[in-house]
Structure formats: structure tokens, C-alpha cells
Amino acid sequence: MNPKLITRREILKRTSKVTLGASAAAITASRTTSAFSQQDSGEKQIRIGVAGGGFGAGFHWHEHPNCLVTGVTDLRPDRRERLKDRYRCDTVYESLEIMLRDARDIDAVAVFTEAPNHEKHVRMCMERGLHVISAVPACLTLEEAERLTELKETTGLKYMMAETSYYRHYCIAAREFFQENRFGELFYSEVEYYHPHIGDRISPLSYYKGERTWRYGYPPMLYPTHSTGLLVGVTGEKMTEVSCLGWGNPDNPALQDNAYQNPFNAASALFKTDKNHMCRCNVFWDGTAEGERAQWFGTKLTFYMPGSSGQPLRLQGPAAPDWKELPDYWNRLPGTMTHNPGHGGSHPFLSHEFVRALVEEREPVINLSISLDMTVPGIVAHESAQKGGEQLKIPQF
């Protein structure tokens, strides 16, 4: 890590020791009062609280045989009601703060609140002694990445980021090709996430009751993980350098006045990895393309994932299997969870992985380190775009 980040880390160590030291008794107490309950089979039953009734209402905690939803919360009454109905949970709190203060039967929290608050809300939960699964991105700044790292080291609690690309079925296939060495050397990838107008003035997601939401004018590269996850989630590589260019539609008022001082609604980055490989990464809020897609280029196999461009599933090269369609991955889930709610069928897999990681007392596959490997490159890419494409080093956590 470069000297500036070392200095920041030392500062954060000093400040976090005060916060975490003050909460150590609370953490110990909560672990005592929040011990996992047991099923008749002897396996642990994970008690989870869900915060955030937008994206957070699309998961499958209530369908998992090792999980109970014991509390739900959102600041909006309509979303609280949605969570209550979705998870069949009558224990409803008006805020995350109230749930953390009053709940005595929660082992973990699903933090699906607004992106700028993820690090803050994760910290609140882990300082209370609770494991966390968080919506993406993990954080918005390098300082927040430092704080999460310190928090994880201090508490030893489990953290997982709910990155949907990891369990898109095409990504599962690519990951298994990589593990089987079918690609040969996977030297180049193209990873893409396109979501037209999501941060624009015309988007209903940019407003609530006439007030701007966090999405208004939000920088594309601060939401990188649907793209970066399609490489990190396949090879485990770390992105070490980046040059990024951004473009802003001059007709978009959201780019003239937003909370992020952001002038871009499309960005394209070229990353170098620790394996000396190349990755071209796009995140666009403008244009007509939609969805998430990747292309993985190896010396023995090239894998084209289908996307909104009309590109079909295609496998080329001497190591390519003769596939017409993907294998069935649904048999890897409990029978109660074998259905597709969107995002490439990823939600049941993410739910299952987090619950099983807690039951088995192991790190989730998308642990904090991997989550930051997906998140931090976008933070530095946005900085590069602000500097006209200057090539920058990416700190490692």
C-alpha cells in the first residue's frame, strides 16, 4: 500500500480502537444473548434481521431450512409492510437503530439500505456483535474500506457482500471452467453493467416524495461490482492499476448539480491485474444497452456470455465443451429455494451461501477481502476519470 494509505490506516487504527473498545462489552454481551438457536437436527438456526425493503425484499431467508427472519426494518412505512409480508415476520422496527437497540433474537443483519450508508450501517451492526450481509457496493471511499478492514480484524465477525454477478449461472460456469483450467491462461476479459437512466432526473428511483434519493447523479464507477465481480468472481484476481475515461450527457441536469459533484453517467476503465492480465470494464447509466455481461478470453477457451446486444451463448477453442445451454445449477440449493427471482437466478444462491457460512462457522465465499477487491477498483477508476484518464495504482486491502 502506498505511504498515504499507510498513514490513513494508522489514523483509523487509533480512532477505531476508541469506538470498538467502547463497544467491546456490548459485543460480548450480544454474543451471549444472541447465540444461535438449534434445530432438532442439531444444526444451527440463523436468526436474521432485514434492513431495507427495496432490493432487500427480494431474498429468500424465510425459505431456507436453517434461517428465521426475526426482525425487519425500513424508514419508509410502505417498505416495512413489504418486508413484513415478504418474510412473514410480525416483528417490525421503524429504523435500523431501533432494531439494533431493542432486538435480542438476531444473529445477523441483511443490510440493504442506500449505498452511501452501507459502511456506516455495517459498522453499526458489527459493533453490536452481529454478522452482516450487505448490498453492493461495500463502501464508497478508501477511508471506508480501511474502516471495514479494521472492523473485521477487530471483531472477527462474518461479512459478505451480496454481489449478484457471482452467482449468475454464466459466472458459475466460467468459474468452474477456470478451476478446471479449461481457459488455459485467461488473459483478457470484458465486463459490463448497463442500467439506462437510473440516476437521471427522469428516473422514479431518483426521487421519493419529491426529494432526491441517493441515486440522483450517482457516479457509475462507484457502483462497479456488477462488472468487476464477473472477473474477480471467476479468477480471484486483484486489480492493481487503472486508467478510466468518463462521459457525461450534456442534456442530463442530474450531472450539473448532485451530491457527489459527479459529471459522468458513463465510464469505461481498463484495469491491469496482479497476474498482468487486462480487463475492460464498463458501467453506463446512459445509452440503450441493458443488463450485465462478460466475455472471458483464454488461450484454450473463449466464453461469450449472452447479453442485451443479442450476443448468444458461445464457447470457442479446443477446450470448449459442446454446450447448447447451461447445466442445471439449481440442484445445489435446498428444494424450497429452487426458483429464479431475477438477477440471473443469484438471490437464492446468495441467501444460501450466507446462511451456510454461519451454520458451518466459516468465511462466506464473497468475504470482506473479495468484496473490497470488487469495490475498491471502481473508487480509484472514478478518481482516474476525474483526472482525465490518468493511470493510478489501486491499493490492496
ZAKE-674987 format. One record per residue (C-alpha): residue in three letters; x negated, y negated, z. Coordinates in steps of 0.1 Angstrom, whole numbers, padded with zeros to 4 digits, always signed. Layout:
AlaXYZ/...
***
This chain:
Met+0000+0000+0000/Asn-0013-0035-0008/Pro-0026-0057+0021/Lys+0005-0079+0021/Leu+0027-0049+0028/Ile+0004-0037+0055/Thr+0008-0070+0072/Arg+0046-0068+0069/Arg+0046-0033+0082/Glu+0026-0043+0113/Ile+0050-0072+0120/Leu+0080-0049+0116/Lys+0065-0023+0139/Arg+0063-0049+0166/Thr+0098-0062+0161/Ser+0113-0027+0156/Lys+0098-0015+0189/Val+0117-0041+0208/Thr+0150-0032+0191/Leu+0145+0006+0192/Gly+0131+0005+0226/Ala+0161-0013+0239/Ser+0184+0013+0223/Ala+0164+0044+0233/Ala+0187+0051+0262/Ala+0217+0047+0240/Ile+0203+0071+0215/Thr+0195+0097+0242/Ala+0230+0093+0257/Ser+0247+0096+0224/Arg+0229+0127+0215/Thr+0241+0142+0248/Thr+0277+0131+0243/Ser+0277+0138+0205/Ala+0263+0173+0205/Phe+0275+0194+0175/Ser+0306+0215+0183/Gln+0306+0252+0174/Gln+0328+0272+0152/Asp+0340+0306+0162/Ser+0314+0319+0137/Gly+0287+0303+0158/Glu+0278+0277+0131/Lys+0279+0240+0139/Gln+0308+0219+0131/Ile+0297+0185+0119/Arg+0319+0156+0131/Ile+0317+0127+0107/Gly+0329+0091+0107/Val+0335+0074+0074/Ala+0329+0037+0069/Gly+0341+0022+0037/Gly+0373+0030+0019/Gly+0364+0022-0017/Phe+0338+0046-0030/Gly+0338+0063+0004/Ala+0373+0077-0002/Gly+0360+0099-0030/Phe+0342+0126-0010/His+0350+0160+0004/Trp+0342+0161+0041/His+0376+0173+0051/Glu+0374+0203+0027/His+0340+0216+0040/Pro+0343+0246+0063/Asn+0315+0231+0086/Cys+0329+0195+0088/Leu+0356+0175+0105/Val+0364+0138+0099/Thr+0368+0124+0134/Gly+0370+0086+0126/Val+0375+0063+0097/Thr+0370+0025+0093/Asp+0371-0004+0069/Leu+0376-0041+0074/Arg+0405-0040+0049/Pro+0438-0025+0061/Asp+0447-0011+0027/Arg+0414+0008+0026/Arg+0417+0020+0062/Glu+0451+0035+0052/Arg+0435+0051+0021/Leu+0408+0067+0043/Lys+0434+0079+0068/Asp+0454+0096+0041/Arg+0425+0110+0022/Tyr+0408+0126+0052/Arg+0439+0133+0072/Cys+0424+0115+0101/Asp+0445+0095+0125/Thr+0416+0080+0144/Val+0412+0047+0127/Tyr+0389+0018+0137/Glu+0391-0018+0125/Ser+0353-0021+0120/Leu+0321+0000+0120/Glu+0310-0019+0151/Ile+0341-0008+0170/Met+0338+0028+0158/Leu+0302+0029+0170/Arg+0311+0013+0203/Asp+0342+0034+0211/Ala+0337+0068+0194/Arg+0324+0097+0215/Asp+0331+0126+0190/Ile+0309+0116+0160/Asp+0276+0132+0150/Ala+0271+0114+0117/Val+0284+0085+0097/Ala+0290+0082+0060/Val+0281+0045+0053/Phe+0299+0035+0021/Thr+0301-0002+0028/Glu+0289-0030+0004/Ala+0254-0027-0010/Pro+0238-0058+0007/Asn+0248-0043+0041/His+0236-0007+0037/Glu+0203-0011+0055/Lys+0219-0031+0084/His+0247-0006+0088/Val+0224+0024+0085/Arg+0203+0009+0112/Met+0233+0003+0135/Cys+0243+0040+0132/Met+0208+0055+0137/Glu+0201+0032+0167/Arg+0233+0047+0181/Gly+0217+0082+0176/Leu+0238+0092+0146/His+0227+0108+0113/Val+0236+0089+0082/Ile+0245+0095+0046/Ser+0246+0062+0027/Ala+0259+0049-0006/Val+0233+0036-0030/Pro+0211+0017-0030/Ala+0192+0024+0002/Cys+0182-0012+0005/Leu+0177-0045-0014/Thr+0143-0057-0003/Leu+0108-0043+0005/Glu+0112-0055+0041/Glu+0144-0034+0045/Ala+0126-0004+0031/Glu+0099-0009+0058/Arg+0125-0011+0085/Leu+0142+0021+0073/Thr+0109+0039+0073/Glu+0101+0027+0108/Leu+0136+0037+0120/Lys+0133+0072+0105/Glu+0099+0077+0121/Thr+0111+0064+0155/Thr+0144+0083+0158/Gly+0137+0115+0138/Leu+0174+0114+0127/Lys+0185+0126+0093/Tyr+0191+0102+0064/Met+0205+0110+0030/Met+0214+0087+0001/Ala+0245+0097-0019/Glu+0229+0093-0053/Thr+0253+0109-0078/Ser+0228+0114-0106/Tyr+0210+0141-0085/Tyr+0240+0164-0088/Arg+0253+0156-0122/His+0253+0190-0138/Tyr+0229+0180-0166/Cys+0205+0168-0140/Ile+0208+0201-0121/Ala+0199+0218-0154/Ala+0169+0196-0161/Arg+0156+0200-0125/Glu+0158+0238-0129/Phe+0141+0236-0163/Phe+0113+0216-0146/Gln+0110+0241-0117/Glu+0107+0269-0143/Asn+0080+0250-0162/Arg+0101+0251-0194/Phe+0093+0214-0202/Gly+0056+0221-0203/Glu+0044+0186-0194/Leu+0074+0162-0191/Phe+0055+0131-0202/Tyr+0083+0107-0211/Ser+0119+0101-0201/Glu+0147+0076-0209/Val+0172+0069-0181/Glu+0202+0047-0184/Tyr+0231+0033-0164/Tyr+0257+0011-0183/His+0287-0004-0165/Pro+0301-0033-0186/His+0313-0065-0168/Ile+0311-0050-0132/Gly+0295-0081-0118/Asp+0313-0106-0141/Arg+0339-0132-0132/Ile+0365-0112-0151/Ser+0359-0080-0131/Pro+0385-0073-0104/Leu+0357-0058-0083/Ser+0341-0092-0081/Tyr+0369-0107-0061/Tyr+0391-0099-0031/Lys+0419-0123-0022/Gly+0403-0150-0043/Glu+0369-0147-0026/Arg+0338-0134-0043/Thr+0326-0099-0034/Trp+0290-0088-0032/Arg+0293-0076-0068/Tyr+0296-0111-0083/Gly+0264-0118-0102/Tyr+0246-0088-0086/Pro+0212-0081-0102/Pro+0212-0049-0124/Met+0178-0037-0112/Leu+0189-0039-0075/Tyr+0212-0010-0084/Pro+0187+0012-0101/Thr+0192+0047-0086/His+0218+0060-0111/Ser+0190+0056-0136/Thr+0158+0063-0116/Gly+0175+0093-0099/Leu+0175+0110-0133/Leu+0137+0112-0132/Val+0129+0113-0095/Gly+0157+0139-0090/Val+0142+0161-0117/Thr+0104+0159-0112/Gly+0099+0143-0078/Glu+0075+0118-0094/Lys+0068+0084-0079/Met+0069+0053-0100/Thr+0038+0033-0094/Glu+0038+0004-0119/Val+0065-0015-0138/Ser+0070-0042-0164/Cys+0106-0053-0168/Leu+0125-0077-0190/Gly+0159-0092-0182/Trp+0186-0108-0203/Gly+0214-0130-0192/Asn+0245-0136-0213/Pro+0247-0174-0215/Asp+0285-0172-0216/Asn+0287-0155-0182/Pro+0295-0180-0154/Ala+0285-0155-0127/Leu+0249-0159-0138/Gln+0249-0196-0132/Asp+0260-0195-0096/Asn+0256-0164-0074/Ala+0244-0154-0040/Tyr+0213-0137-0055/Gln+0200-0166-0077/Asn+0201-0139-0104/Pro+0200-0149-0141/Phe+0203-0113-0156/Asn+0231-0090-0164/Ala+0210-0065-0183/Ala+0174-0053-0176/Ser+0151-0028-0192/Ala+0120-0016-0174/Leu+0090+0005-0184/Phe+0076+0025-0155/Lys+0043+0043-0151/Thr+0044+0073-0127/Asp+0018+0088-0104/Lys+0015+0116-0130/Asn+0005+0090-0156/His+0038+0095-0173/Met+0062+0069-0189/Cys+0098+0062-0181/Arg+0120+0037-0198/Cys+0149+0026-0175/Asn+0179+0005-0185/Val+0206-0010-0163/Phe+0232-0031-0182/Trp+0262-0050-0169/Asp+0269-0063-0204/Gly+0275-0047-0238/Thr+0298-0019-0248/Ala+0279+0012-0238/Glu+0292+0030-0207/Gly+0280+0057-0183/Glu+0248+0074-0172/Arg+0225+0093-0194/Ala+0189+0107-0197/Gln+0166+0121-0222/Trp+0136+0142-0210/Phe+0107+0147-0234/Gly+0082+0176-0227/Thr+0055+0193-0247/Lys+0076+0225-0248/Leu+0112+0213-0244/Thr+0132+0181-0250/Phe+0166+0178-0234/Tyr+0192+0153-0246/Met+0219+0147-0221/Pro+0253+0136-0236/Gly+0264+0100-0232/Ser+0288+0073-0244/Ser+0266+0068-0275/Gly+0280+0100-0289/Gln+0248+0120-0284/Pro+0257+0156-0278/Leu+0240+0180-0255/Arg+0209+0191-0274/Leu+0179+0212-0264/Gln+0148+0213-0287/Gly+0115+0231-0286/Pro+0100+0266-0282/Ala+0111+0268-0245/Ala+0147+0257-0253/Pro+0175+0281-0242/Asp+0203+0288-0267/Trp+0230+0269-0248/Lys+0263+0257-0262/Glu+0274+0244-0228/Leu+0261+0242-0193/Pro+0261+0271-0169/Asp+0287+0272-0141/Tyr+0272+0255-0110/Trp+0305+0254-0091/Asn+0298+0288-0076/Arg+0272+0271-0054/Leu+0299+0254-0033/Pro+0324+0266-0008/Gly+0356+0277-0027/Thr+0376+0248-0011/Met+0353+0222-0029/Thr+0351+0235-0065/His+0367+0207-0084/Asn+0355+0176-0102/Pro+0364+0142-0088/Gly+0342+0122-0113/His+0306+0110-0113/Gly+0296+0142-0132/Gly+0310+0165-0105/Ser+0285+0153-0080/His+0306+0143-0050/Pro+0313+0179-0036/Phe+0276+0187-0040/Leu+0265+0156-0021/Ser+0291+0163+0006/His+0280+0200+0009/Glu+0242+0192+0010/Phe+0245+0166+0038/Val+0267+0189+0059/Arg+0245+0219+0054/Ala+0213+0200+0061/Leu+0228+0190+0095/Val+0240+0225+0102/Glu+0206+0240+0093/Glu+0187+0212+0111/Arg+0166+0204+0080/Glu+0160+0173+0059/Pro+0185+0167+0031/Val+0171+0171-0004/Ile+0177+0133-0010/Asn+0159+0123+0022/Leu+0147+0088+0030/Ser+0114+0091+0012/Ile+0131+0103-0020/Ser+0158+0077-0016/Leu+0132+0049-0015/Asp+0114+0065-0045/Met+0146+0059-0064/Thr+0154+0025-0049/Val+0121+0005-0045/Pro+0111+0007-0082/Gly+0142-0013-0091/Ile+0134-0040-0064/Val+0099-0045-0080/Ala+0113-0043-0115/His+0137-0072-0107/Glu+0107-0092-0095/Ser+0088-0084-0127/Ala+0118-0096-0148/Gln+0118-0128-0128/Lys+0081-0132-0137/Gly+0087-0127-0175/Gly+0078-0090-0176/Glu+0045-0092-0155/Gln+0032-0057-0147/Leu+0035-0051-0110/Lys+0024-0024-0086/Ile+0051-0005-0068/Pro+0045+0000-0030/Gln+0049+0036-0018/Phe+0068+0045+0014/
***
